[in-house]
Amino acid sequence: MTDKRNKMLEKIKENSAKITGNRIRKREYHILEGNEEAKLPKKAIIMLEIIYSQDKTRLTEEELFELIDKNGDKIGGKQSPWKNFTYYRKVLVDEKFISYNNIVEEKKDKKNS
């Protein structure tokens, strides 16, 4: 694909995320071992398999978005892969398979700059 098309697709993705509310936030996800006794829905298990396939213990939300989006065909459904993930994220957090926190950027003090 050409650079022009790649830039156009990136802009479309950014705009559609704003429309659908699927914005990528500045978060860091921690990949945990979780509760082996958990009873998860099939799609949540598929997402967990995708996440565990990375062999990483931390992912930014952007990295996780790309990972989930790239494997969207495995997840299936009418909704976008990321929309599905955000739906099941609470279950994965509650069962301690993932946790996340907001990445805080340091603000420059205008008076001291």
N, CA, C and O atoms as a GROMACS GRO file, in nm:
protein
  452
    1MET      N    1   0.084  -0.118   0.000
    1MET     CA    2   0.000   0.000   0.000
    1MET      C    3   0.089   0.125   0.000
    1MET      O    4   0.196   0.126   0.060
    2THR      N    5   0.044   0.227  -0.067
    2THR     CA    6   0.124   0.349  -0.076
    2THR      C    7   0.116   0.428   0.054
    2THR      O    8   0.026   0.409   0.136
    3ASP      N    9   0.212   0.518   0.070
    3ASP     CA   10   0.213   0.605   0.188
    3ASP      C   11   0.088   0.691   0.195
    3ASP      O   12   0.032   0.714   0.302
    4LYS      N   13   0.044   0.738   0.080
    4LYS     CA   14  -0.075   0.823   0.074
    4LYS      C   15  -0.197   0.747   0.126
    4LYS      O   16  -0.278   0.801   0.201
    5ARG      N   17  -0.210   0.620   0.085
    5ARG     CA   18  -0.323   0.540   0.130
    5ARG      C   19  -0.312   0.508   0.280
    5ARG      O   20  -0.413   0.510   0.351
    6ASN      N   21  -0.191   0.480   0.326
    6ASN     CA   22  -0.171   0.454   0.470
    6ASN      C   23  -0.212   0.575   0.554
    6ASN      O   24  -0.278   0.560   0.656
    7LYS      N   25  -0.171   0.694   0.510
    7LYS     CA   26  -0.207   0.816   0.582
    7LYS      C   27  -0.357   0.838   0.582
    7LYS      O   28  -0.416   0.878   0.682
    8MET      N   29  -0.419   0.810   0.467
    8MET     CA   30  -0.564   0.826   0.456
    8MET      C   31  -0.634   0.728   0.550
    8MET      O   32  -0.729   0.767   0.620
    9LEU      N   33  -0.590   0.603   0.554
    9LEU     CA   34  -0.651   0.504   0.642
    9LEU      C   35  -0.634   0.541   0.789
    9LEU      O   36  -0.726   0.523   0.868
   10GLU      N   37  -0.518   0.592   0.825
   10GLU     CA   38  -0.495   0.634   0.963
   10GLU      C   39  -0.591   0.746   1.002
   10GLU      O   40  -0.647   0.745   1.112
   11LYS      N   41  -0.611   0.841   0.911
   11LYS     CA   42  -0.702   0.952   0.938
   11LYS      C   43  -0.846   0.902   0.951
   11LYS      O   44  -0.920   0.948   1.038
   12ILE      N   45  -0.885   0.808   0.865
   12ILE     CA   46  -1.020   0.750   0.872
   12ILE      C   47  -1.039   0.678   1.004
   12ILE      O   48  -1.143   0.693   1.068
   13LYS      N   49  -0.940   0.600   1.046
   13LYS     CA   50  -0.948   0.529   1.174
   13LYS      C   51  -0.962   0.628   1.290
   13LYS      O   52  -1.042   0.607   1.382
   14GLU      N   53  -0.884   0.733   1.285
   14GLU     CA   54  -0.889   0.834   1.390
   14GLU      C   55  -1.027   0.900   1.396
   14GLU      O   56  -1.084   0.916   1.504
   15ASN      N   57  -1.080   0.936   1.279
   15ASN     CA   58  -1.211   1.000   1.274
   15ASN      C   59  -1.322   0.906   1.317
   15ASN      O   60  -1.413   0.947   1.389
   16SER      N   61  -1.315   0.780   1.275
   16SER     CA   62  -1.421   0.686   1.312
   16SER      C   63  -1.415   0.655   1.461
   16SER      O   64  -1.518   0.631   1.523
   17ALA      N   65  -1.296   0.655   1.519
   17ALA     CA   66  -1.284   0.633   1.663
   17ALA      C   67  -1.352   0.747   1.739
   17ALA      O   68  -1.415   0.724   1.842
   18LYS      N   69  -1.340   0.868   1.688
   18LYS     CA   70  -1.404   0.982   1.752
   18LYS      C   71  -1.556   0.973   1.741
   18LYS      O   72  -1.627   1.009   1.835
   19ILE      N   73  -1.604   0.925   1.628
   19ILE     CA   74  -1.748   0.914   1.607
   19ILE      C   75  -1.808   0.804   1.695
   19ILE      O   76  -1.912   0.825   1.757
   20THR      N   77  -1.742   0.688   1.700
   20THR     CA   78  -1.798   0.573   1.771
   20THR      C   79  -1.763   0.571   1.918
   20THR      O   80  -1.813   0.487   1.993
   21GLY      N   81  -1.680   0.662   1.961
   21GLY     CA   82  -1.642   0.665   2.102
   21GLY      C   83  -1.531   0.567   2.137
   21GLY      O   84  -1.502   0.546   2.254
   22ASN      N   85  -1.468   0.507   2.037
   22ASN     CA   86  -1.361   0.410   2.060
   22ASN      C   87  -1.225   0.479   2.058
   22ASN      O   88  -1.133   0.433   1.990
   23ARG      N   89  -1.212   0.585   2.130
   23ARG     CA   90  -1.086   0.658   2.133
   23ARG      C   91  -0.979   0.576   2.202
   23ARG      O   92  -1.007   0.500   2.295
   24ILE      N   93  -0.858   0.593   2.156
   24ILE     CA   94  -0.745   0.529   2.220
   24ILE      C   95  -0.695   0.625   2.327
   24ILE      O   96  -0.659   0.739   2.298
   25ARG      N   97  -0.694   0.579   2.448
   25ARG     CA   98  -0.652   0.664   2.559
   25ARG      C   99  -0.509   0.630   2.599
   25ARG      O  100  -0.454   0.528   2.558
   26LYS      N  101  -0.452   0.715   2.677
   26LYS     CA  102  -0.315   0.693   2.725
   26LYS      C  103  -0.322   0.603   2.848
   26LYS      O  104  -0.324   0.650   2.962
   27ARG      N  105  -0.326   0.473   2.822
   27ARG     CA  106  -0.332   0.374   2.928
   27ARG      C  107  -0.224   0.271   2.907
   27ARG      O  108  -0.178   0.247   2.796
   28GLU      N  109  -0.185   0.210   3.017
   28GLU     CA  110  -0.092   0.100   3.012
   28GLU      C  111  -0.161  -0.022   3.073
   28GLU      O  112  -0.213  -0.015   3.184
   29TYR      N  113  -0.162  -0.131   3.000
   29TYR     CA  114  -0.224  -0.254   3.047
   29TYR      C  115  -0.117  -0.348   3.100
   29TYR      O  116  -0.010  -0.362   3.041
   30HIS      N  117  -0.146  -0.410   3.212
   30HIS     CA  118  -0.057  -0.506   3.274
   30HIS      C  119  -0.119  -0.644   3.254
   30HIS      O  120  -0.236  -0.666   3.288
   31ILE      N  121  -0.042  -0.735   3.201
   31ILE     CA  122  -0.091  -0.870   3.174
   31ILE      C  123  -0.059  -0.956   3.296
   31ILE      O  124   0.057  -0.971   3.335
   32LEU      N  125  -0.164  -1.012   3.356
   32LEU     CA  126  -0.151  -1.087   3.481
   32LEU      C  127  -0.186  -1.234   3.458
   32LEU      O  128  -0.230  -1.272   3.349
   33GLU      N  129  -0.168  -1.315   3.560
   33GLU     CA  130  -0.198  -1.458   3.549
   33GLU      C  131  -0.346  -1.488   3.561
   33GLU      O  132  -0.396  -1.577   3.492
   34GLY      N  133  -0.417  -1.417   3.644
   34GLY     CA  134  -0.561  -1.433   3.653
   34GLY      C  135  -0.607  -1.551   3.738
   34GLY      O  136  -0.527  -1.621   3.799
   35ASN      N  137  -0.736  -1.569   3.738
   35ASN     CA  138  -0.802  -1.670   3.819
   35ASN      C  139  -0.832  -1.791   3.731
   35ASN      O  140  -0.915  -1.782   3.641
   36GLU      N  141  -0.766  -1.902   3.755
   36GLU     CA  142  -0.786  -2.019   3.669
   36GLU      C  143  -0.924  -2.083   3.688
   36GLU      O  144  -0.964  -2.167   3.607
   37GLU      N  145  -0.994  -2.044   3.790
   37GLU     CA  146  -1.131  -2.095   3.814
   37GLU      C  147  -1.237  -2.007   3.747
   37GLU      O  148  -1.356  -2.035   3.758
   38ALA      N  149  -1.194  -1.903   3.679
   38ALA     CA  150  -1.287  -1.808   3.617
   38ALA      C  151  -1.370  -1.875   3.508
   38ALA      O  152  -1.321  -1.963   3.437
   39LYS      N  153  -1.493  -1.833   3.496
   39LYS     CA  154  -1.581  -1.878   3.388
   39LYS      C  155  -1.601  -1.759   3.296
   39LYS      O  156  -1.677  -1.667   3.327
   40LEU      N  157  -1.533  -1.763   3.182
   40LEU     CA  158  -1.535  -1.650   3.089
   40LEU      C  159  -1.618  -1.682   2.966
   40LEU      O  160  -1.626  -1.798   2.924
   41PRO      N  161  -1.680  -1.580   2.907
   41PRO     CA  162  -1.748  -1.599   2.778
   41PRO      C  163  -1.644  -1.635   2.670
   41PRO      O  164  -1.526  -1.603   2.682
   42LYS      N  165  -1.691  -1.701   2.566
   42LYS     CA  166  -1.603  -1.750   2.460
   42LYS      C  167  -1.518  -1.637   2.400
   42LYS      O  168  -1.397  -1.654   2.379
   43LYS      N  169  -1.580  -1.522   2.371
   43LYS     CA  170  -1.504  -1.412   2.311
   43LYS      C  171  -1.397  -1.359   2.406
   43LYS      O  172  -1.288  -1.321   2.362
   44ALA      N  173  -1.426  -1.356   2.534
   44ALA     CA  174  -1.327  -1.310   2.632
   44ALA      C  175  -1.207  -1.406   2.634
   44ALA      O  176  -1.093  -1.362   2.649
   45ILE      N  177  -1.233  -1.535   2.620
   45ILE     CA  178  -1.125  -1.635   2.617
   45ILE      C  179  -1.039  -1.615   2.493
   45ILE      O  180  -0.916  -1.622   2.500
   46ILE      N  181  -1.103  -1.590   2.380
   46ILE     CA  182  -1.029  -1.565   2.255
   46ILE      C  183  -0.941  -1.442   2.270
   46ILE      O  184  -0.825  -1.444   2.228
   47MET      N  185  -0.994  -1.336   2.329
   47MET     CA  186  -0.916  -1.213   2.350
   47MET      C  187  -0.798  -1.240   2.443
   47MET      O  188  -0.688  -1.188   2.421
   48LEU      N  189  -0.821  -1.318   2.545
   48LEU     CA  190  -0.714  -1.353   2.639
   48LEU      C  191  -0.604  -1.432   2.568
   48LEU      O  192  -0.486  -1.409   2.593
   49GLU      N  193  -0.643  -1.524   2.481
   49GLU     CA  194  -0.544  -1.601   2.403
   49GLU      C  195  -0.461  -1.507   2.316
   49GLU      O  196  -0.340  -1.523   2.304
   50ILE      N  197  -0.528  -1.410   2.254
   50ILE     CA  198  -0.458  -1.312   2.169
   50ILE      C  199  -0.359  -1.232   2.253
   50ILE      O  200  -0.245  -1.212   2.212
   51ILE      N  201  -0.403  -1.185   2.369
   51ILE     CA  202  -0.317  -1.104   2.456
   51ILE      C  203  -0.199  -1.186   2.507
   51ILE      O  204  -0.086  -1.138   2.507
   52TYR      N  205  -0.225  -1.309   2.551
   52TYR     CA  206  -0.119  -1.395   2.604
   52TYR      C  207  -0.019  -1.439   2.496
   52TYR      O  208   0.094  -1.476   2.528
   53SER      N  209  -0.059  -1.435   2.369
   53SER     CA  210   0.032  -1.476   2.261
   53SER      C  211   0.150  -1.380   2.245
   53SER      O  212   0.245  -1.412   2.174
   54GLN      N  213   0.144  -1.264   2.309
   54GLN     CA  214   0.247  -1.161   2.294
   54GLN      C  215   0.371  -1.182   2.378
   54GLN      O  216   0.476  -1.127   2.346
   55ASP      N  217   0.363  -1.260   2.484
   55ASP     CA  218   0.477  -1.278   2.576
   55ASP      C  219   0.526  -1.147   2.635
   55ASP      O  220   0.644  -1.133   2.667
   56LYS      N  221   0.438  -1.051   2.649
   56LYS     CA  222   0.471  -0.923   2.713
   56LYS      C  223   0.390  -0.912   2.841
   56LYS      O  224   0.282  -0.970   2.853
   57THR      N  225   0.444  -0.838   2.936
   57THR     CA  226   0.370  -0.817   3.060
   57THR      C  227   0.303  -0.680   3.063
   57THR      O  228   0.219  -0.653   3.149
   58ARG      N  229   0.340  -0.594   2.970
   58ARG     CA  230   0.280  -0.461   2.962
   58ARG      C  231   0.258  -0.422   2.817
   58ARG      O  232   0.341  -0.450   2.730
   59LEU      N  233   0.145  -0.359   2.793
   59LEU     CA  234   0.111  -0.307   2.660
   59LEU      C  235   0.044  -0.172   2.676
   59LEU      O  236  -0.034  -0.151   2.768
   60THR      N  237   0.076  -0.080   2.586
   60THR     CA  238   0.001   0.046   2.585
   60THR      C  239  -0.134   0.018   2.520
   60THR      O  240  -0.152  -0.084   2.455
   61GLU      N  241  -0.228   0.109   2.539
   61GLU     CA  242  -0.359   0.089   2.478
   61GLU      C  243  -0.348   0.088   2.327
   61GLU      O  244  -0.422   0.015   2.260
   62GLU      N  245  -0.257   0.165   2.272
   62GLU     CA  246  -0.237   0.167   2.127
   62GLU      C  247  -0.187   0.031   2.078
   62GLU      O  248  -0.235  -0.020   1.977
   63GLU      N  249  -0.089  -0.028   2.149
   63GLU     CA  250  -0.039  -0.160   2.112
   63GLU      C  251  -0.148  -0.266   2.122
   63GLU      O  252  -0.160  -0.353   2.036
   64LEU      N  253  -0.226  -0.257   2.228
   64LEU     CA  254  -0.334  -0.353   2.249
   64LEU      C  255  -0.442  -0.338   2.141
   64LEU      O  256  -0.495  -0.437   2.092
   65PHE      N  257  -0.473  -0.214   2.106
   65PHE     CA  258  -0.570  -0.189   1.999
   65PHE      C  259  -0.524  -0.255   1.869
   65PHE      O  260  -0.602  -0.323   1.803
   66GLU      N  261  -0.398  -0.234   1.833
   66GLU     CA  262  -0.344  -0.293   1.709
   66GLU      C  263  -0.349  -0.445   1.715
   66GLU      O  264  -0.383  -0.510   1.617
   67LEU      N  265  -0.314  -0.501   1.830
   67LEU     CA  266  -0.315  -0.646   1.848
   67LEU      C  267  -0.456  -0.703   1.833
   67LEU      O  268  -0.477  -0.801   1.761
   68ILE      N  269  -0.552  -0.642   1.900
   68ILE     CA  270  -0.691  -0.688   1.894
   68ILE      C  271  -0.747  -0.669   1.753
   68ILE      O  272  -0.815  -0.757   1.700
   69ASP      N  273  -0.718  -0.554   1.693
   69ASP     CA  274  -0.769  -0.524   1.559
   69ASP      C  275  -0.711  -0.621   1.456
   69ASP      O  276  -0.783  -0.668   1.367
   70LYS      N  277  -0.583  -0.650   1.468
   70LYS     CA  278  -0.515  -0.741   1.375
   70LYS      C  279  -0.575  -0.882   1.381
   70LYS      O  280  -0.578  -0.952   1.280
   71ASN      N  281  -0.622  -0.922   1.497
   71ASN     CA  282  -0.678  -1.056   1.517
   71ASN      C  283  -0.830  -1.055   1.523
   71ASN      O  284  -0.891  -1.147   1.577
   72GLY      N  285  -0.891  -0.953   1.468
   72GLY     CA  286  -1.035  -0.938   1.472
   72GLY      C  287  -1.112  -1.053   1.409
   72GLY      O  288  -1.223  -1.084   1.452
   73ASP      N  289  -1.053  -1.117   1.308
   73ASP     CA  290  -1.121  -1.230   1.244
   73ASP      C  291  -1.141  -1.348   1.340
   73ASP      O  292  -1.235  -1.425   1.324
   74LYS      N  293  -1.053  -1.361   1.439
   74LYS     CA  294  -1.067  -1.468   1.538
   74LYS      C  295  -1.181  -1.439   1.635
   74LYS      O  296  -1.248  -1.530   1.684
   75ILE      N  297  -1.204  -1.310   1.661
   75ILE     CA  298  -1.306  -1.269   1.758
   75ILE      C  299  -1.445  -1.275   1.697
   75ILE      O  300  -1.539  -1.322   1.761
   76GLY      N  301  -1.458  -1.228   1.573
   76GLY     CA  302  -1.587  -1.233   1.504
   76GLY      C  303  -1.689  -1.137   1.564
   76GLY      O  304  -1.656  -1.052   1.646
   77GLY      N  305  -1.812  -1.153   1.522
   77GLY     CA  306  -1.920  -1.070   1.574
   77GLY      C  307  -1.950  -0.952   1.485
   77GLY      O  308  -1.876  -0.922   1.391
   78LYS      N  309  -2.059  -0.884   1.516
   78LYS     CA  310  -2.101  -0.768   1.437
   78LYS      C  311  -2.025  -0.642   1.477
   78LYS      O  312  -2.002  -0.554   1.393
   79GLN      N  313  -1.986  -0.633   1.603
   79GLN     CA  314  -1.915  -0.514   1.651
   79GLN      C  315  -1.769  -0.519   1.607
   79GLN      O  316  -1.718  -0.624   1.568
   80SER      N  317  -1.703  -0.405   1.614
   80SER     CA  318  -1.560  -0.401   1.583
   80SER      C  319  -1.485  -0.479   1.691
   80SER      O  320  -1.534  -0.491   1.803
   81PRO      N  321  -1.368  -0.531   1.659
   81PRO     CA  322  -1.290  -0.605   1.759
   81PRO      C  323  -1.264  -0.523   1.885
   81PRO      O  324  -1.271  -0.576   1.996
   82TRP      N  325  -1.232  -0.394   1.869
   82TRP     CA  326  -1.202  -0.311   1.986
   82TRP      C  327  -1.327  -0.288   2.071
   82TRP      O  328  -1.319  -0.285   2.194
   83LYS      N  329  -1.440  -0.271   2.006
   83LYS     CA  330  -1.566  -0.255   2.079
   83LYS      C  331  -1.594  -0.380   2.162
   83LYS      O  332  -1.638  -0.371   2.277
   84ASN      N  333  -1.570  -0.497   2.103
   84ASN     CA  334  -1.584  -0.623   2.177
   84ASN      C  335  -1.490  -0.627   2.297
   84ASN      O  336  -1.529  -0.668   2.406
   85PHE      N  337  -1.365  -0.584   2.275
   85PHE     CA  338  -1.269  -0.586   2.386
   85PHE      C  339  -1.315  -0.495   2.498
   85PHE      O  340  -1.311  -0.534   2.615
   86THR      N  341  -1.360  -0.374   2.464
   86THR     CA  342  -1.401  -0.282   2.570
   86THR      C  343  -1.523  -0.336   2.646
   86THR      O  344  -1.541  -0.306   2.764
   87TYR      N  345  -1.605  -0.416   2.578
   87TYR     CA  346  -1.719  -0.478   2.644
   87TYR      C  347  -1.674  -0.582   2.747
   87TYR      O  348  -1.728  -0.589   2.857
   88TYR      N  349  -1.574  -0.663   2.711
   88TYR     CA  350  -1.527  -0.771   2.799
   88TYR      C  351  -1.413  -0.729   2.891
   88TYR      O  352  -1.371  -0.808   2.977
   89ARG      N  353  -1.361  -0.608   2.875
   89ARG     CA  354  -1.248  -0.563   2.956
   89ARG      C  355  -1.277  -0.574   3.106
   89ARG      O  356  -1.191  -0.618   3.182
   90LYS      N  357  -1.395  -0.535   3.149
   90LYS     CA  358  -1.429  -0.539   3.291
   90LYS      C  359  -1.422  -0.682   3.345
   90LYS      O  360  -1.374  -0.704   3.457
   91VAL      N  361  -1.469  -0.778   3.268
   91VAL     CA  362  -1.462  -0.919   3.310
   91VAL      C  363  -1.316  -0.961   3.327
   91VAL      O  364  -1.281  -1.027   3.424
   92LEU      N  365  -1.232  -0.923   3.231
   92LEU     CA  366  -1.090  -0.960   3.237
   92LEU      C  367  -1.020  -0.892   3.355
   92LEU      O  368  -0.931  -0.950   3.416
   93VAL      N  369  -1.061  -0.770   3.386
   93VAL     CA  370  -1.005  -0.699   3.502
   93VAL      C  371  -1.054  -0.762   3.631
   93VAL      O  372  -0.976  -0.788   3.722
   94ASP      N  373  -1.185  -0.787   3.639
   94ASP     CA  374  -1.243  -0.845   3.761
   94ASP      C  375  -1.183  -0.982   3.794
   94ASP      O  376  -1.165  -1.015   3.911
   95GLU      N  377  -1.152  -1.059   3.692
   95GLU     CA  378  -1.094  -1.192   3.713
   95GLU      C  379  -0.940  -1.187   3.719
   95GLU      O  380  -0.874  -1.291   3.722
   96LYS      N  381  -0.885  -1.065   3.721
   96LYS     CA  382  -0.742  -1.040   3.738
   96LYS      C  383  -0.654  -1.100   3.627
   96LYS      O  384  -0.544  -1.148   3.653
   97PHE      N  385  -0.705  -1.095   3.504
   97PHE     CA  386  -0.623  -1.133   3.389
   97PHE      C  387  -0.547  -1.012   3.335
   97PHE      O  388  -0.437  -1.025   3.282
   98ILE      N  389  -0.608  -0.896   3.348
   98ILE     CA  390  -0.541  -0.771   3.310
   98ILE      C  391  -0.574  -0.665   3.414
   98ILE      O  392  -0.672  -0.675   3.488
   99SER      N  393  -0.490  -0.565   3.418
   99SER     CA  394  -0.520  -0.443   3.493
   99SER      C  395  -0.469  -0.329   3.407
   99SER      O  396  -0.390  -0.350   3.316
  100TYR      N  397  -0.514  -0.210   3.436
  100TYR     CA  398  -0.465  -0.096   3.359
  100TYR      C  399  -0.466   0.029   3.444
  100TYR      O  400  -0.537   0.039   3.544
  101ASN      N  401  -0.385   0.122   3.402
  101ASN     CA  402  -0.382   0.252   3.466
  101ASN      C  403  -0.356   0.358   3.359
  101ASN      O  404  -0.299   0.331   3.254
  102ASN      N  405  -0.399   0.478   3.389
  102ASN     CA  406  -0.377   0.590   3.299
  102ASN      C  407  -0.232   0.634   3.306
  102ASN      O  408  -0.172   0.637   3.413
  103ILE      N  409  -0.177   0.668   3.193
  103ILE     CA  410  -0.041   0.719   3.187
  103ILE      C  411  -0.050   0.870   3.206
  103ILE      O  412  -0.114   0.941   3.128
  104VAL      N  413   0.013   0.917   3.309
  104VAL     CA  414   0.008   1.059   3.341
  104VAL      C  415   0.130   1.127   3.279
  104VAL      O  416   0.245   1.090   3.306
  105GLU      N  417   0.103   1.226   3.197
  105GLU     CA  418   0.212   1.303   3.138
  105GLU      C  419   0.240   1.422   3.226
  105GLU      O  420   0.148   1.485   3.280
  106GLU      N  421   0.366   1.453   3.240
  106GLU     CA  422   0.403   1.569   3.322
  106GLU      C  423   0.365   1.696   3.248
  106GLU      O  424   0.397   1.714   3.130
  107LYS      N  425   0.296   1.784   3.318
  107LYS     CA  426   0.260   1.912   3.259
  107LYS      C  427   0.369   2.013   3.289
  107LYS      O  428   0.422   2.020   3.400
  108LYS      N  429   0.401   2.091   3.188
  108LYS     CA  430   0.503   2.194   3.206
  108LYS      C  431   0.440   2.313   3.275
  108LYS      O  432   0.333   2.360   3.237
  109ASP      N  433   0.508   2.361   3.374
  109ASP     CA  434   0.461   2.478   3.446
  109ASP      C  435   0.493   2.601   3.362
  109ASP      O  436   0.610   2.629   3.334
  110LYS      N  437   0.390   2.674   3.322
  110LYS     CA  438   0.408   2.790   3.232
  110LYS      C  439   0.491   2.899   3.298
  110LYS      O  440   0.564   2.971   3.230
  111LYS      N  441   0.480   2.914   3.430
  111LYS     CA  442   0.552   3.019   3.500
  111LYS      C  443   0.703   2.992   3.504
  111LYS      O  444   0.784   3.085   3.498
  112ASN      N  445   0.738   2.863   3.513
  112ASN     CA  446   0.880   2.828   3.526
  112ASN      C  447   0.945   2.792   3.394
  112ASN      O  448   1.063   2.759   3.391
  113SER      N  449   0.871   2.798   3.284
  113SER     CA  450   0.928   2.759   3.155
  113SER      C  451   0.994   2.874   3.085
  113SER      O  452   1.046   2.858   2.975
   0.00000   0.00000   0.00000
